[in-house]
Amino acid sequence: MRFDGNGGSAPNYEPNSFGGPTQDPRYTERPKMVSGTVARHDHRSDADYYSQPGNLFRLMPADAKQRLIDNIVSSLGNGVPQRIQELQIQHFYKADPAYGGGVAKGLGLNIDTIIAKKQASAAD
């Protein structure tokens, strides 16, 4: 059991927007031979991060979707800067427009404005 505050409220994930921890390449696992070569997968090497969560969201009954959205709104609405809220909503929207729209509505944000901002920054 830790008694040192365990980093307090500082972020403990990467990437983050608050100067928190970053990956240290000195601790990269070396590839190992196990019936062929095994190595750490670079999750940034493929581009499909949204099909699976979108499919799962679409499989949920309406009440489960609403509980999910309510839980996310409750967490994101608790002192999280609007810029971070909008970044998360963009991810939810990519998985399913109803998912992103539901979270945006719950936070009192306009989904069309958020998507337009994303499209404008992508054009830059």
Order of alpha helices (4+ residues) and beta strands (2+ residues): beta-beta-alpha-alpha-alpha-alpha-alpha
